[in-house]
Amino acid sequence: MKAKDILKAAFFMLLPLSLFLLLLYPYSLINQAVIVDWLGCGCPKVSGEGEMIHDYFSANDFTRAFWGFIAVCATALAVIPARRFLKGRALWQTLYIVALGVLSLFIAAAFTQSMMWN
């Protein structure tokens, strides 16, 4: 394989992770401007009787679900370059997809943690 072909394959195999980079800034803006006002910040809420309400769906939960969904999408998109560049190598295809899925989950967890409202 030529160096050019290796670089091309590496680029396309990492491309599904670009979803995170493409959506980070727009989601941050939407989160601050709309989602927090809509769902609440995730801060402890107090009922009329003075008791804390713990179980309510907040912007933190929405953020966790959103980045989890993006991780699933990135993993699903990894099938395309796996079939193209790892054709006929089922074990390598599986390992690549699993590795990209795990990496996607770590990125999703990091993004979620960085956007948590206290």
FIROGU-713504 format. One record per residue: residue number from 1; z, x negated, y negated of N, C-alpha, C, O, CB in turn. Coordinates in steps of 0.02 Angstrom, whole numbers, plus 32768, in hexadecimal, padded with zeros to 4 digits. Atoms other than C-alpha are relative to their C-alpha. Glycine has a CB too. Layout:
NUM	Z	X	Y	Z	X	Y	Z	X	Y	Z	X	Y	Z	X	Y;
...
END
This chain:
1	8000	7FD6	803B	8000	8000	8000	8000	7FD3	7FC2	8023	7FA1	7FBF	803D	8030	8000;
2	8003	8025	803E	7FD6	7FC2	7F53	803D	800F	7FD4	805D	8043	7FDC	7FBF	800F	7FDA;
3	7FC8	7FF6	802D	805A	7FAE	7ECC	7FF6	8040	7FD6	8026	8064	7FC8	8009	7FC3	7FD2;
4	8010	7FC5	8028	8003	8035	7E66	800F	8040	8028	802B	8070	800D	7FB6	8000	7FEB;
5	7FF3	7FC6	7FD6	800E	80AF	7EF8	804B	800A	800B	8063	8043	800E	7FDD	7FF8	8043;
6	7FB8	7FFC	7FF6	80C6	8087	7F13	8021	801E	7FC2	804C	8049	7FC7	801E	7FBB	8010;
7	7FE4	7FE5	803F	80EE	80A8	7E5B	7FEF	804A	7FF8	8018	8071	7FE2	7FE5	7FD8	7FC5;
8	8015	7FBA	8005	808B	814A	7E60	802B	802B	802E	8041	8061	801B	7FB5	8007	8011;
9	7FD7	7FDA	7FD0	80E9	8184	7EFB	8048	8005	7FE7	8066	803B	7FEB	7FFE	7FDE	8046;
10	7FBC	7FFF	8019	8191	8154	7EB0	8007	8031	7FC5	8037	8057	7FC1	8017	7FBA	7FEA;
11	7FFF	7FD2	803A	8168	81B2	7E0F	8000	8048	8017	802A	8070	8001	7FC3	7FF3	7FD2;
12	8005	7FBB	7FEA	8136	8251	7E69	803C	8014	802B	804E	804F	802C	7FC0	800A	8026;
13	7FC6	7FEF	7FD6	81CA	8247	7EE1	803F	800A	7FD6	806D	802D	7FEC	800B	7FC9	8034;
14	7FC7	7FF6	802C	8245	823D	7E50	7FF4	8038	7FCE	8023	804C	7FAA	8010	7FBF	7FDB;
15	8012	7FCD	8030	81EB	82C1	7DEA	802A	8040	8004	8039	805D	7FD0	7FB8	8012	8009;
16	7FD6	7FC3	7FFE	8253	8355	7E2C	8041	7FF9	7FD8	805D	802B	7FC0	8011	8011	8047;
17	7FC2	800A	8026	82EB	8307	7DD7	7FF6	8009	7FB5	8026	8010	7F8F	801C	7FBB	800E;
18	800E	7FF7	8047	8294	8319	7D2F	8014	8045	7FE7	801B	8050	7FAB	7FB6	7FF3	7FF2;
19	7FE9	7FBE	8013	82C7	83D0	7D31	8042	7FFC	7FDA	804D	801F	7FA9	8009	802D	803E;
20	7FC0	8008	8021	8375	8398	7D01	7FF8	7FE7	7FB8	8017	8001	7F8A	802D	7FD0	8027;
21	800A	801D	8042	8339	8330	7C6F	7FDD	8032	7FD1	7FED	8036	7F96	7FD8	7FC0	8005;
22	8025	7FD0	8029	82C1	83B7	7C32	802C	803A	7FE9	8021	8055	7FB3	7FC5	801A	8027;
23	7FD8	7FC5	800F	8346	843F	7C34	8043	7FF0	7FDF	8065	801E	7FC7	800C	8027	803E;
24	7FBE	8011	801A	83DF	83DF	7BF7	800A	8016	7FB8	8039	803A	7FA9	800B	7FB5	8006;
25	7FF8	7FF1	8047	83C6	83EF	7B3B	7FF7	804B	7FF1	8020	8068	7FCF	7FCF	7FD7	7FD7;
26	8007	7FB8	800E	8380	84A2	7B38	803B	8029	801B	8052	8057	7FFA	7FBF	801A	801E;
27	7FC8	7FDA	7FE5	840B	84E0	7BAA	803F	7FF5	7FD7	8065	8024	7FCD	800C	7FEC	8049;
28	7FC5	800D	802A	8490	848B	7B40	7FFF	802B	7FC1	8031	8048	7FAE	8003	7FB5	7FED;
29	8006	7FD7	803C	844F	84E3	7AA5	800C	804A	800F	8032	806B	7FEB	7FBA	7FF7	7FE1;
30	7FF8	7FBA	7FED	8444	858C	7AFC	8048	800E	8014	8064	8043	8005	7FD0	8013	8039;
31	7FBB	7FF8	7FEB	84F0	8572	7B48	802E	8008	7FC3	8058	8035	7FC2	8017	7FC3	802A;
32	7FD6	7FFD	803C	8540	8553	7A9E	7FF2	803D	7FD5	8020	805B	7FBA	7FF7	7FC1	7FD8;
33	8013	7FCA	802F	84DF	85D7	7A3E	8006	8046	801E	8015	8075	7FFA	7FBA	7FF5	7FE9;
34	8004	7FBD	7FE3	84D6	8667	7ABA	8032	800C	8039	8058	803C	8037	7FBA	800C	8019;
35	7FDB	7FF3	7FC2	852E	8655	7B61	804B	8002	7FF4	806E	802D	8010	7FF1	7FCA	8034;
36	7FB8	7FFF	800D	85DB	862B	7B1E	8015	803F	7FDB	804A	805B	7FEA	8014	7FC2	7FD7;
37	7FF1	7FC2	8023	85D7	86BE	7AA6	7FFC	803C	802F	8022	806C	8029	7FD0	800A	7FC5;
38	800B	7FC9	7FD2	8599	872F	7B32	8036	8004	8036	8051	803A	8042	7FBC	7FF9	8021;
39	7FD3	8000	7FC6	860C	86FA	7BC2	8047	7FE6	7FF2	8073	7FEE	801B	7FE2	7FD9	8037;
40	7FBF	801F	800D	869E	86A1	7B6F	7FFF	7FB7	8015	7FD5	7FA2	803D	8039	8026	8024;
41	8002	8049	7FF8	86CA	85EA	7B72	801E	7FE7	8041	8015	7FAC	8052	8022	7FE0	7FC7;
42	7FDE	8019	7FC5	872E	85E0	7C12	8048	7FEE	7FF2	806D	7FD8	801E	7FDC	7FC4	801C;
43	7FBB	800C	8013	87CF	85CC	7BB2	802C	8037	801F	8013	806E	802C	8008	7FFF	7FB1;
44	7FD5	7FCB	7FE4	8865	862A	7BF8	8003	803C	7FD2	800E	8035	7F96	8047	7FE5	800D;
45	7FFB	7FC2	8026	8864	86E0	7BC0	8044	8020	800E	805F	801B	8045	7FC6	8031	8011;
46	7FBF	7FDF	7FF9	8903	8743	7BA3	7FF4	804B	7FFA	7FD3	8062	7FCC	8033	7FE6	7FCA;
47	8007	7FB7	8002	890E	87FD	7BCA	802E	801C	7FCA	8054	7FF8	7FAA	8011	801F	8045;
48	7FD6	7FDE	8031	8962	887C	7B59	804A	7FFA	800F	8073	7FFE	7FE1	7FED	8049	7FFC;
49	7FBA	8007	7FEB	8A03	8865	7BBC	8019	7FB8	7FFB	8053	7FA9	800A	800A	801A	8047;
50	7FEC	8046	8006	8A04	87AA	7B9C	7FF5	7FD7	803F	800B	7F9D	8042	8047	7FFC	7FEC;
51	800D	8024	7FC2	89CC	8779	7C4B	7FBB	7FDF	7FFD	7F8D	7FFA	7FDF	8004	8030	803E;
52	8040	8024	8000	8942	86F9	7C66	7FD0	801F	8032	7FE3	802F	806B	800B	7FB6	800F;
53	8035	7FE6	7FD4	889F	873A	7CAF	7FD8	7FC4	8018	7FBB	7FA0	7FEF	7FD1	8034	7FDA;
54	8020	803C	7FE4	8857	86B7	7D23	7FBA	800C	801B	7F8E	7FE1	8015	802B	7FE3	8036;
55	803F	7FF4	7FDE	87C7	8707	7D7E	7FD0	8029	7FD5	7FCF	8067	7FD9	800C	8023	8042;
56	8035	7FE0	8025	873B	872E	7D06	7FC6	7FCF	7FFC	7FD0	7F92	7FFB	8018	8017	7FB8;
57	803C	8029	8000	8689	86EF	7CFF	7FF4	7FE7	7FB9	7FEB	800E	7F8B	7FC2	8028	801A;
58	8005	801E	8042	8679	8676	7C6D	7FC2	7FD4	7FFA	7F9A	7FCE	8029	803F	7FD7	7FF0;
59	8038	802E	800B	85FA	85FE	7C22	8004	7FC5	8030	7FD0	7FAB	8044	8000	7FE7	7FB7;
60	7FF9	8037	7FD0	8641	8577	7C95	7FE3	8013	8044	7FC1	7FEB	8064	804A	7FEC	8007;
61	801B	7FE9	7FC0	8616	85DE	7D2E	7FB4	8007	7FFD	7F91	7FF6	802D	8020	8044	8014;
62	8048	7FF9	8008	8569	8605	7CEB	7FDF	7FBB	8001	7FAA	7FB2	8020	7FEF	8024	7FBE;
63	801B	8044	8002	854B	854B	7CC9	7FFF	7FE3	8047	7FCE	7FC4	805A	802A	7FD3	7FD2;
64	7FFD	8019	7FBA	8582	851F	7D7B	7FC8	8020	802A	7FA7	7FFD	8050	8045	8010	801F;
65	8034	7FDE	7FDA	850C	85A2	7DC3	7FBA	7FE9	7FEA	7F8E	7FE0	8014	8006	804C	7FF7;
66	8041	8015	8019	847C	856D	7D53	7FEC	7FBB	801B	7FB5	7FB3	8035	8000	7FFF	7FB3;
67	8011	8044	7FE9	8484	84B3	7D7E	7FFC	7FFD	804D	7FD7	7FD5	8068	8033	7FCE	7FE6;
68	8007	7FFC	7FB7	849F	84DE	7E36	7FBB	801A	8014	7F9C	8002	8043	8036	802D	801E;
69	8042	7FE5	7FF4	8400	8546	7E31	7FCA	7FCB	7FF2	7F99	7FC6	8017	7FF3	803E	7FD4;
70	8030	8035	8010	83A2	84B5	7DDE	8001	7FCB	8037	7FCD	7FAF	8048	8011	7FE0	7FBA;
71	7FFC	8031	7FC9	83E1	8440	7E68	7FDA	801A	803D	7FB7	7FF3	805F	804A	7FF3	8013;
72	8026	7FE2	7FC8	839B	84B8	7EEB	7FB5	7FFE	7FF2	7F8E	7FEE	801F	8017	8049	800C;
73	8047	8002	8013	82F5	84C2	7E8D	7FE5	7FB9	8006	7FAE	7FAF	8021	7FF6	801A	7FB8;
74	8017	8045	7FFC	82E8	8404	7E80	7FF9	7FEB	8049	7FCA	7FC8	805B	8032	7FD1	7FDC;
75	8004	8010	7FB9	830B	83F5	7F3A	7FC4	8021	8020	7FA1	8003	8049	8041	8015	8024;
76	803B	7FDD	7FE5	8288	8478	7F63	7FBF	7FDF	7FE9	7F90	7FDA	800F	8001	804B	7FEA;
77	803C	8022	8019	8209	8420	7EF4	7FF5	7FBC	8021	7FBD	7FA3	8021	8005	7FF6	7FB4;
78	8007	8040	7FDF	822B	837F	7F53	7FD5	8004	803F	7FBD	7FD1	8057	8045	7FE5	8013;
79	802A	7FF7	7FC4	81CC	83C8	7FE6	7FB8	7FEC	7FF1	7F96	7FD1	801C	8002	804A	8019;
80	8046	800E	8012	8127	83B2	7F88	7FF0	7FB5	8005	7FC2	7FA3	802A	7FF1	8018	7FB9;
81	8010	8047	7FF8	812C	82F4	7F73	8011	7FE5	8045	7FF2	7FB5	805C	8025	7FD7	7FCC;
82	7FF0	8016	7FBC	817E	82E1	801E	7FC5	800B	802E	7FB4	7FDF	8057	803E	8025	801A;
83	803A	7FF2	7FD5	80E9	8333	8071	7FC4	7FD4	7FEE	7F9D	7FC1	8019	7FEC	8049	7FFA;
84	803A	8026	8016	806D	82D1	8009	8007	7FB5	800F	7FD8	7F96	8029	7FF4	800A	7FB6;
85	7FF8	8049	7FFB	80B5	8221	800D	8021	7FE9	8041	801D	7FAE	8052	8027	7FE8	7FC6;
86	7FE1	8013	7FC1	8115	8224	80B1	7FE2	8028	803A	8004	803A	8069	804C	800D	7FFC;
87	8024	7FD8	7FCF	8092	827F	8116	8007	7FE0	8046	7FFC	7FA4	804F	7FB5	8006	7FED;
88	7FFB	8017	7FBB	80AF	8271	81D2	8040	7FDB	8010	8048	7FC0	8046	7FC7	7FD3	800E;
89	7FC0	8022	7FF6	815E	8229	81BE	8039	8033	7FF5	8059	8033	7FC1	8009	7FC2	7FD0;
90	7FD0	7FC8	8007	81D1	82BD	81DD	8046	7FE8	7FF1	8069	8007	7FC8	8000	8029	8040;
91	7FBC	801A	800D	8271	8256	81E0	8007	7FEA	7FB8	8039	7FFA	7F97	8010	7FC6	8030;
92	7FFE	8017	8045	8249	8204	8139	7FFC	8039	7FCE	801C	8038	7F9A	7FC9	7FCE	7FF3;
93	8005	7FC5	802B	8218	82AB	80ED	8045	8022	7FFB	805B	8033	7FC4	7FCC	8032	801B;
94	7FBF	7FE0	7FFE	82BE	82F6	8122	8034	7FD7	7FDA	805B	7FF2	7FB3	8017	800A	8048;
95	7FD0	802B	8023	8322	8261	80E5	7FF6	8001	7FB5	8026	8004	7F8E	7FFB	7FB8	801A;
96	800F	7FFD	8047	82CA	8264	803D	8018	8041	7FE1	8037	8041	7FAC	7FB4	7FF7	7FF5;
97	7FED	7FBE	801B	82E6	831E	8024	804D	8007	7FFE	8068	8020	7FCD	7FE2	8039	802A;
98	7FB6	7FFD	7FFF	839E	8312	8057	801D	7FD3	7FC9	804B	7FE7	7FA6	801B	7FEB	8045;
99	7FE7	802F	8033	83BA	8279	7FE7	7FF4	801C	7FBA	8021	8018	7F90	7FDE	7FBC	8007;
100	800D	7FE3	8042	8367	82CE	7F53	802C	803D	7FF4	8042	8049	7FBC	7FB5	8013	7FFA;
101	7FD3	7FC7	8007	83CD	836A	7F74	8047	7FEB	7FEF	8067	800A	7FC4	8001	8029	8041;
102	7FBD	8019	800F	8470	8308	7F75	8003	7FE4	7FB9	8032	7FF2	7F95	8015	7FC9	8033;
103	8003	801B	8044	843D	82AB	7ED7	7FFD	8039	7FCD	801D	8035	7F99	7FC3	7FD1	7FF8;
104	8004	7FC6	802D	8411	8352	7E86	8044	8021	7FF9	8056	8036	7FC1	7FCD	8033	801B;
105	7FBE	7FE2	8004	84BC	8397	7EB1	8030	7FD5	7FD6	8058	7FF0	7FB0	801E	800A	8046;
106	7FD7	802B	8029	8511	82FF	7E64	7FEE	8006	7FB6	801A	8008	7F8B	7FF9	7FB6	8017;
107	8016	7FF8	8046	84A9	8310	7DC5	8017	8044	7FE6	802F	8049	7FAE	7FB3	7FF9	7FFA;
108	7FEA	7FBD	8015	84CE	83CB	7DBF	804B	8001	7FF3	8061	8020	7FC2	7FED	8034	8036;
109	7FB7	8002	800A	8589	83A9	7DD2	8011	7FDA	7FC0	803E	7FEF	7F9B	8022	7FDE	803C;
110	7FF3	8027	803D	8584	8325	7D48	7FEE	8029	7FC2	8014	8029	7F91	7FD9	7FBE	8001;
111	8015	7FD8	8039	8525	8398	7CD2	8031	803A	7FF5	8044	8049	7FBD	7FB9	801C	800A;
112	7FD1	7FC9	8004	859A	8429	7CF9	8042	7FE7	7FE2	805E	8007	7FB5	800D	801F	8046;
113	7FC1	801B	8019	8634	83BD	7CDA	7FFB	7FEE	7FB6	802B	7FF8	7F90	8014	7FC2	8029;
114	8007	8013	8046	85F0	837E	7C35	7FFA	803B	7FD1	8004	8034	7F95	7FC3	7FD3	7FF8;
115	8009	7FC5	802A	85D0	8430	7BF7	8039	8032	8006	8034	8069	7FEC	7FBF	8021	8011;
116	7FC8	7FD2	7FF7	8677	847D	7C28	8024	800D	7FBE	802F	7FE1	7F95	8032	7FE3	8032;
117	7FD8	7FEB	803B	86D3	84DE	7BA2	8049	8005	8016	8058	8021	804B	7FE7	8046	7FE4;
118	7FB8	8000	7FEE	878F	84C7	7BA3	8026	8037	7FDD	8062	803E	7FE6	8020	7FBD	7FF0;
END
